[in-house]
Amino acid sequence: MQFGFFVYICGVTQNLSCIYLNNLIDIFMKKTFTLMALLAIAITSFAQEKKIKVISSLSDYTVQAFDRALGADRYEIDSLVVYELAWEEPDCFALIRDCCEKGRLTGINLYYCRALSEIPAAAFYPTLANGAPRKAETEGEKDFTRTNLRYITLPTCLDKIGDNAFANTNLETIEIPYLTKEIGQ
């Protein structure tokens, strides 16, 4: 009788162990599946398609032509490659700065702009602070707002870079031509 009771208890314990083990496996599989689903969602959200805009020619050399070439999707551009532009117009830099401030533009390649001889002062300096026009800084209160600009390639024919041309940007890489004669503060 004692042996039969022991076998019965072992059988019950084994059944409970199997049920417990099966529950653990179910929980583990559910958590693993949930984790894999969350990981897949995270990967797809981080793997956004990068948009590169190439402006190879303009109908005429005006700010309006450059504005049209940027297009309605200008705030979705990640990188901009420009071959020619009306660089005498400072408003062209204002349009590019606007894409850096309000959009996703982080990289600019101006290497092919043979007519560009100068980057004007404060060309990429932010004009917005938290979505509102920048206020003059008061003593003791500084605004550290920066544009999205992270890299820029300049043309070899560049003669001058104006004061604070790249101030308050997130610039990580810049290629300054060897023959540039003047670089501002």
C-alpha positions as CSV (number, residue, x, y, z in Angstrom):
1,M,0.0,0.0,0.0
2,Q,2.8,2.4,0.8
3,F,4.5,1.7,-2.6
4,G,1.2,2.3,-4.4
5,F,0.6,5.6,-2.6
6,F,4.2,6.7,-3.5
7,V,3.6,5.8,-7.2
8,Y,0.3,7.7,-7.1
9,I,1.9,10.8,-5.6
10,C,4.8,10.7,-8.1
11,G,2.3,10.3,-10.9
12,V,0.3,13.4,-9.7
13,T,3.6,15.3,-9.2
14,Q,4.7,14.4,-12.7
15,N,1.4,15.5,-14.2
16,L,1.6,18.8,-12.3
17,S,5.2,19.2,-13.4
18,C,4.2,18.6,-17.0
19,I,1.3,21.1,-16.7
20,Y,3.6,23.6,-15.1
21,L,6.3,23.1,-17.7
22,N,3.8,23.4,-20.5
23,N,2.5,26.6,-19.1
24,L,6.0,27.9,-18.8
25,I,6.7,27.0,-22.4
26,D,3.4,28.7,-23.5
27,I,4.3,31.9,-21.6
28,F,7.8,31.8,-23.0
29,M,6.6,31.4,-26.6
30,K,4.0,34.1,-26.2
31,K,6.6,36.5,-24.8
32,T,9.1,35.5,-27.5
33,F,6.5,36.1,-30.2
34,T,5.6,39.5,-28.7
35,L,9.2,40.5,-28.4
36,M,9.8,39.5,-32.1
37,A,6.8,41.5,-33.2
38,L,8.0,44.5,-31.3
39,L,11.5,44.2,-32.7
40,A,10.1,43.9,-36.2
41,I,8.0,47.1,-35.7
42,A,11.0,48.9,-34.3
43,I,13.3,47.9,-37.2
44,T,10.7,49.1,-39.8
45,S,10.2,52.4,-38.0
46,F,14.0,53.1,-37.9
47,A,14.6,51.9,-41.4
48,Q,13.0,54.9,-43.1
49,E,13.7,55.3,-46.8
50,K,16.3,58.0,-47.3
51,K,15.3,60.6,-49.9
52,I,18.0,62.2,-52.0
53,K,17.1,65.2,-54.2
54,V,19.3,66.1,-57.2
55,I,18.9,69.5,-58.8
56,S,20.9,69.3,-62.0
57,S,19.5,72.2,-63.9
58,L,17.3,75.2,-63.5
59,S,15.0,76.8,-66.0
60,D,16.5,80.1,-65.1
61,Y,18.9,81.3,-62.4
62,T,16.4,82.8,-60.0
63,V,15.3,82.0,-56.5
64,Q,11.8,81.1,-57.9
65,A,13.4,78.5,-60.2
66,F,15.3,77.0,-57.3
67,D,12.1,77.0,-55.1
68,R,10.3,75.1,-57.9
69,A,13.1,72.6,-58.2
70,L,13.0,71.9,-54.5
71,G,9.4,70.9,-54.9
72,A,6.5,70.5,-52.5
73,D,8.3,67.6,-50.8
74,R,11.2,69.7,-49.7
75,Y,10.8,68.9,-46.0
76,E,11.1,65.1,-46.7
77,I,14.5,65.4,-48.3
78,D,17.4,63.8,-46.4
79,S,20.3,64.8,-48.8
80,L,20.5,67.5,-51.4
81,V,22.9,67.4,-54.4
82,V,23.0,70.7,-56.4
83,Y,24.7,71.2,-59.7
84,E,23.7,74.8,-60.5
85,L,22.0,77.5,-58.7
86,A,21.4,81.3,-58.6
87,W,24.0,81.7,-55.9
88,E,24.1,85.5,-56.2
89,E,20.7,85.3,-54.4
90,P,21.1,84.9,-50.6
91,D,17.5,83.7,-50.6
92,C,18.7,80.4,-52.1
93,F,20.6,79.7,-48.9
94,A,17.5,80.7,-47.0
95,L,15.5,78.0,-48.8
96,I,18.1,75.4,-48.0
97,R,18.3,76.5,-44.4
98,D,14.5,76.2,-44.2
99,C,14.7,72.6,-45.3
100,C,17.3,72.0,-42.6
101,E,15.2,73.7,-39.9
102,K,11.7,72.4,-40.7
103,G,12.5,69.2,-42.6
104,R,14.9,66.2,-42.6
105,L,17.7,67.7,-44.6
106,T,21.0,66.7,-43.0
107,G,23.4,66.6,-46.0
108,I,24.2,69.0,-48.8
109,N,26.6,68.4,-51.7
110,L,27.5,71.6,-53.5
111,Y,30.7,70.2,-55.1
112,Y,29.4,70.6,-58.6
113,C,28.3,74.2,-58.3
114,R,31.1,75.8,-60.3
115,A,29.5,79.3,-60.1
116,L,29.5,79.4,-56.3
117,S,32.3,81.5,-55.1
118,E,31.0,82.5,-51.6
119,I,29.0,81.1,-48.7
120,P,27.4,84.2,-47.2
121,A,27.6,85.1,-43.5
122,A,25.1,83.1,-41.3
123,A,24.0,81.1,-44.4
124,F,22.8,78.1,-42.3
125,Y,22.3,79.9,-38.9
126,P,18.9,78.9,-37.5
127,T,16.1,81.4,-37.8
128,L,13.6,79.4,-35.8
129,A,13.7,78.5,-32.1
130,N,11.2,75.8,-31.2
131,G,9.1,76.5,-34.3
132,A,8.8,80.3,-33.6
133,P,11.0,83.1,-35.1
134,R,14.2,83.4,-33.2
135,K,14.3,86.2,-30.6
136,A,17.4,88.3,-29.9
137,E,19.3,86.7,-27.1
138,T,19.2,88.5,-23.8
139,E,22.0,88.4,-21.3
140,G,22.1,85.2,-19.4
141,E,19.6,83.5,-21.7
142,K,21.0,81.7,-24.7
143,D,19.2,79.7,-27.3
144,F,21.0,76.6,-28.3
145,T,18.7,75.6,-31.2
146,R,20.5,74.0,-34.0
147,T,19.6,73.0,-37.6
148,N,19.7,69.4,-38.8
149,L,22.7,70.0,-41.1
150,R,25.3,67.3,-40.4
151,Y,27.5,67.3,-43.5
152,I,28.3,69.5,-46.4
153,T,30.6,69.3,-49.4
154,L,31.7,72.6,-50.9
155,P,32.9,73.3,-54.5
156,T,36.5,73.6,-55.3
157,C,36.0,77.1,-56.7
158,L,34.9,78.5,-53.4
159,D,36.8,81.7,-52.5
160,K,35.1,82.8,-49.2
161,I,33.1,81.5,-46.3
162,G,31.3,84.2,-44.4
163,D,31.1,84.7,-40.7
164,N,29.0,82.2,-38.7
165,A,28.0,80.5,-42.0
166,F,27.7,77.2,-40.2
167,A,27.0,78.4,-36.7
168,N,24.4,76.5,-34.6
169,T,24.3,73.5,-37.0
170,N,24.9,69.9,-36.0
171,L,27.8,69.8,-38.5
172,E,30.0,66.7,-38.2
173,T,31.8,66.8,-41.6
174,I,32.7,69.6,-43.9
175,E,35.0,69.5,-46.9
176,I,36.6,72.9,-47.3
177,P,38.4,73.4,-50.6
178,Y,42.2,73.8,-50.5
179,L,42.1,77.1,-52.5
180,T,39.5,78.9,-50.3
181,K,41.0,82.3,-49.6
182,E,38.9,83.6,-46.7
183,I,37.1,81.8,-43.9
184,G,35.0,83.9,-41.5
185,Q,34.6,83.4,-37.8
